[in-house]
Every structure is written in C-alpha cells, then in structure tokens.
Amino acid sequence: MLLNVVDVTDKCIWIAPAIVRRGPLQIAISTAGESPFLASTLRARLERWLGEEWGPFTQLVGRVRRRLRARGVPLIDQTKVYRRLLRPELRALLRDGQADAADALAAAIESSAGRSPGRVALVGAGPGDAGLLTVAGRELLSDADVVLHDALVEPAVLALAGAQARLVNVGKRGGRPSAAQAEINEILIAEARAGNFVVRLKGGDPFLFGRGGEEVQALAEAGIEVTVVPGVSAALAAPAAAGIPVTHRELASSVAVIAGRGRTEDGHQLEALAQAAETLVVLMPGSALEEITSRLAQVVGEARPAALIASATTPREHVVRAPLGRLAQAARAAGVEPPATLVVGDVAALGLDAGQDLATEEAQLL
C-alpha cells in the first residue's frame, strides 16, 4: 500500500512533486520533502515564466518533428531547426492567438532544414552585474552557437551562455593587442554564413559608444539577418549604483554623455557639453582622467562636485568623490582602475555614500 504523510518524509513511501502543466509540457519540482514551500514557490515562478503559449508551442514542435523524421532529415539538421523554433517571435504569435501566423513561421523554418541561414543578435550585456542583463538578452544568449564578447563582459554574464556556445573574446582594450573592427565584422558575417546563431555581446548598450551601428551596417550589407537588444548603459547604471541621480528636480534637468577617448580629443566637444548640460557623464576616461578633469575645471570650476565610479554594479565597485579639481588625485590615491565612469555636476554630491568629506574638501578648495 502506497502511503504519503504530508511533511513527514520518513513515514512516506512516495511524495508529491509540484507540477507545472502546459499541455503536453509538464515539469515536476521536488525538494525530496525538504521544503514543500520552496517547491511551491518555484512552481509559481516557472508558471509565470512559462506562459500558456508553451502548450501549443510544444505541440507545434512535435508536429514539425514528426514531419522532419518522415522526410528522413538527419538529426543534426533537425536539431538546428528545433533551435530556430525557439525564437521568441514564434511564441509571441501563439501568445497573441495568431496560431496560423505561427504555423507559417514554423513552416518557413522547417523548410530551411539542411540549409539553415545563420543570424546575428547584438545584445547589450549591461554594466556588469549579470542580473542587469535583459530577459530578452538572457534568452538569446542561452540559444547562441557562437558568442563574440567584449573584454569587459563579466564572467557571470558569459556563464549564462548555453553549453553548446563557443565563446570568442573580441574585446578592445586601450594599449593592448585587440581585434580590429573590420576583423570583428568579418567574423560575424562568416559565422552567420556558416549557419550559426551568433550573439555579439557588447558591454552596456550596443549603440552607445559600442560601434554597434557599424556592425549592423556591415551585416545588413552582407544580407545577414540581425536583431538588436538594448542594454543598460553604464552612463546611467554607474551613477545609479552609487545613488547619484543624473537628473534631479532641484539640481539638474539636463544630462550629456560623452566618451572619454576618441572624439573628445578633437575640438571642444567636452567643454561645450559641460557648459550646455547640468550633469555631464564621461564614459571610460581611463588614463586621460587628469586631462579631462583639468579641461572641465577650466569651464565649470574646480569646486564643481564630481564622482568616479569604477567597476560599477560588480563586487569590485569603488566610488571616489571629490571636487573636480582634486578628483584625479583622489582617484590615484584610492588606486582606482578602469573601467570607470565620471560624473560631473551638483548631483555628484548626492548618493548612497555621500557625506561631509566632499563638502569639507570643497570648502578648503574655495
């Protein structure tokens, strides 16, 4: 006789798992009786993640599978079709009740068996913390065949790639051997033409000083399907992690963002932006920090509040605050290393760790 005693596992012959049911798709969750609450909580989370569309989606995949097997399509080519069926657009159609459109898209994917065209997704990896990667980015990363990633993408983010993914570091680091942009474009095109799904994983947002526009243009000219998934930029995330609002009703109603290298070295863009915006964010000032702060101090004054946030949102995060005229010196004394984000403006005096030190230094400077 089978016996179950609720919450008393040593008196049970069997235990009941928590079940997520989506038509033919069923997922059982068991904690071996350790915590029914945990099993129930995980079930609730999975039910929110796996919407009702997963039932008809599972049935659709089953229909495609039977047709592919009937045609004698090799398993390796079947697998490529199944992975392409995982594209979120297909489930979105089913979620919206467009079953006919979903069938048509699935048929188009099925017909490409054995000659599957590759595609590329430019995905913003965010500022560092893997938890700040978007849901869409995480899903694409888990399905990728090849991941071409920047050097500064955190290992925790790369760990979200599927076991089948091949990771290729194509990051650029100042003063170090790096892949040229033309070379990166060529790799993207070659991998896609080989039938792979390629994720180009770029720190922050692909289109904010990430040269994502150049990559999209090269892919479009090569006839490669490309998708762009925005990311959380350090321009906003780094100040936010330090508790610094880049806009504030009483202090700043405008913000400008500029790169700390490249075109800031030409003309007077840096100074012009500092005069035009109440908050200035400089991404990746790097070794030019002293020059940049000196130039800015001549425009907005040495006493202007400033902050440097290094390795934002990671366990290595380090925030240095000082009046603009002393920030570079304070950063050197603190041993701050790239990557870092510079914030200049009255809002830099605010934040989670803002205290009397900045006010005291400002008074001494004045």
DAPEQUI-V60054 format. One record per residue. N is the residue number from 1. PHI is phi as a letter, one per 20 degrees, with the letter a starting at -180 (* if undefined). PSI is psi in radians with two decimals (none if undefined). Layout:
BEGIN
[[N PHI PSI] [N PHI PSI]]
END
This chain:
BEGIN
[[1 * 2.20] [2 f 2.34] [3 c 2.33] [4 c 2.18] [5 d 2.00] [6 g 2.19] [7 m 0.18] [8 c 1.46] [9 f -0.52] [10 f -0.16] [11 d 0.14] [12 d 2.45] [13 e -0.49] [14 b 2.76] [15 c 2.66] [16 e 2.08] [17 f 2.84] [18 e 2.36] [19 d 2.29] [20 d 2.10] [21 d 2.11] [22 c 1.38] [23 m -2.26] [24 f -0.26] [25 e 2.09] [26 c 2.32] [27 c 2.16] [28 d 2.37] [29 c 2.17] [30 c 2.47] [31 d 0.36] [32 l 0.59] [33 n -0.04] [34 f -0.70] [35 b 1.59] [36 g -0.56] [37 f -0.77] [38 f -0.74] [39 f -0.73] [40 f -0.70] [41 f -0.75] [42 f -0.65] [43 f -0.79] [44 f -0.69] [45 f -0.75] [46 f -0.61] [47 f -0.60] [48 f -0.61] [49 f -0.78] [50 e 1.58] [51 f 3.10] [52 f -0.38] [53 f -0.30] [54 f -0.39] [55 f -1.06] [56 f -0.49] [57 f -0.76] [58 f -0.70] [59 f -0.69] [60 f -0.79] [61 f -0.67] [62 f -0.73] [63 f -0.75] [64 f -0.73] [65 g -0.77] [66 f -0.67] [67 f -0.71] [68 f -0.72] [69 f -0.66] [70 f -0.54] [71 e -0.12] [72 m 0.47] [73 f 2.29] [74 g 2.60] [75 g -0.67] [76 f -0.63] [77 f -0.59] [78 g -0.78] [79 f -0.69] [80 f -0.67] [81 f -0.77] [82 g -0.71] [83 f -0.59] [84 f -0.50] [85 f -0.35] [86 f -0.06] [87 g 2.34] [88 f -0.42] [89 f -0.62] [90 f -0.81] [91 f -0.54] [92 f -0.70] [93 f -0.76] [94 f -0.68] [95 f -0.56] [96 e 0.11] [97 m 0.27] [98 e 1.17] [99 f -0.69] [100 f -0.74] [101 f -0.65] [102 f -0.72] [103 f -0.68] [104 f -0.73] [105 f -0.74] [106 f -0.67] [107 f -0.67] [108 f -0.70] [109 f -0.72] [110 f -0.69] [111 f -0.27] [112 e 0.11] [113 g 2.25] [114 n -0.23] [115 b 0.71] [116 f 2.10] [117 f 2.51] [118 e 3.04] [119 b 2.90] [120 c 2.46] [121 c 2.17] [122 e 2.02] [123 d 2.24] [124 f 2.14] [125 e -0.12] [126 n -3.03] [127 f -0.24] [128 q -1.05] [129 f 2.22] [130 f -0.46] [131 f -0.26] [132 e 0.06] [133 f 2.39] [134 f 2.77] [135 f -0.74] [136 f -0.72] [137 f -0.72] [138 f -0.72] [139 f -0.77] [140 f -0.67] [141 f -0.66] [142 f -0.38] [143 e -0.08] [144 f 2.52] [145 e -0.67] [146 c 2.38] [147 c 1.99] [148 e 1.97] [149 c 2.70] [150 f 2.78] [151 f -0.53] [152 e 0.06] [153 f 2.25] [154 f 2.52] [155 g -0.59] [156 f -0.53] [157 f -0.77] [158 f -0.52] [159 f -0.26] [160 f -0.17] [161 f 2.61] [162 f 2.81] [163 f -0.44] [164 e -0.19] [165 f 2.46] [166 d 2.10] [167 e 2.26] [168 c 2.07] [169 e 1.99] [170 c 0.44] [171 f 2.69] [172 d 2.27] [173 c 2.31] [174 g 2.24] [175 m 0.09] [176 c 2.74] [177 g 2.26] [178 b 2.77] [179 f 2.36] [180 f 2.66] [181 f -0.68] [182 f -0.65] [183 f -0.71] [184 f -0.77] [185 g -0.74] [186 f -0.70] [187 f -0.76] [188 g -0.82] [189 f -0.76] [190 f -0.76] [191 f -0.70] [192 f -0.72] [193 f -0.37] [194 f 0.02] [195 n 0.17] [196 e 2.67] [197 e 2.03] [198 d 2.26] [199 d 2.10] [200 e 1.79] [201 e 1.97] [202 d 2.39] [203 f 2.51] [204 m -2.24] [205 d 2.41] [206 f -0.46] [207 d 0.16] [208 d 1.69] [209 l 0.48] [210 d 0.01] [211 m 0.37] [212 f -0.58] [213 f -0.66] [214 f -0.68] [215 f -0.72] [216 f -0.73] [217 f -0.78] [218 f -0.70] [219 f -0.72] [220 f -0.73] [221 f -0.48] [222 e -0.02] [223 m 0.41] [224 e 2.32] [225 f 2.29] [226 c 2.45] [227 c 2.53] [228 d 2.21] [229 d 1.97] [230 f 2.76] [231 c 2.89] [232 f 2.06] [233 e 2.55] [234 f -0.35] [235 g -0.55] [236 d -0.66] [237 f -0.68] [238 f -0.88] [239 f -0.72] [240 f -0.70] [241 f -0.53] [242 e 0.03] [243 n 0.31] [244 e 2.03] [245 e 2.18] [246 f -0.38] [247 c 2.62] [248 b 2.32] [249 g -0.59] [250 e -0.25] [251 d -0.61] [252 b 2.18] [253 d 0.10] [254 b 2.60] [255 b 2.46] [256 c 2.55] [257 c 2.33] [258 b 2.65] [259 f 2.53] [260 f -0.09] [261 b 2.94] [262 n -2.04] [263 f -0.24] [264 f -0.32] [265 e -0.20] [266 d 2.40] [267 m -2.56] [268 c 0.60] [269 g -0.72] [270 f -0.88] [271 f -0.69] [272 f -0.73] [273 f -0.66] [274 f -0.58] [275 f -0.56] [276 e -0.59] [277 d 2.54] [278 f -0.42] [279 c 2.29] [280 d 2.25] [281 d 2.16] [282 d 2.02] [283 e 2.37] [284 l 1.01] [285 f -0.51] [286 l -2.37] [287 f -0.19] [288 e 0.15] [289 g -0.82] [290 f -0.73] [291 f -0.76] [292 f -0.84] [293 f -0.59] [294 f -0.77] [295 f -0.72] [296 f -0.66] [297 f -0.56] [298 f -0.37] [299 e -0.82] [300 d -0.06] [301 n 2.55] [302 f -0.40] [303 e -0.03] [304 f 2.28] [305 g 2.48] [306 b 2.73] [307 b 2.54] [308 c 2.11] [309 d 2.02] [310 d 2.49] [311 l 0.83] [312 g 2.46] [313 m 0.08] [314 d 2.94] [315 f -0.29] [316 e 0.13] [317 g 2.39] [318 b 2.20] [319 d 2.23] [320 d 2.24] [321 c 2.46] [322 a 2.78] [323 g 2.60] [324 g -0.69] [325 f -0.30] [326 d 0.04] [327 f -0.77] [328 f -0.73] [329 f -0.74] [330 f -0.66] [331 f -0.71] [332 f -0.75] [333 f -0.55] [334 e -0.11] [335 m 0.56] [336 f 2.38] [337 c 2.70] [338 f 2.76] [339 f 2.59] [340 b 2.79] [341 c 2.29] [342 d 2.32] [343 c 2.23] [344 c 2.24] [345 q 2.96] [346 g -0.51] [347 f -0.37] [348 f -0.29] [349 e -0.18] [350 e 2.98] [351 p 3.01] [352 f -0.51] [353 d 0.22] [354 f 2.27] [355 c -2.52] [356 e -0.23] [357 g -0.78] [358 f -0.77] [359 f -0.67] [360 f -0.79] [361 f -0.67] [362 f -0.74] [363 f -0.70] [364 f -0.65] [365 f -0.72] [366 f none]]
END
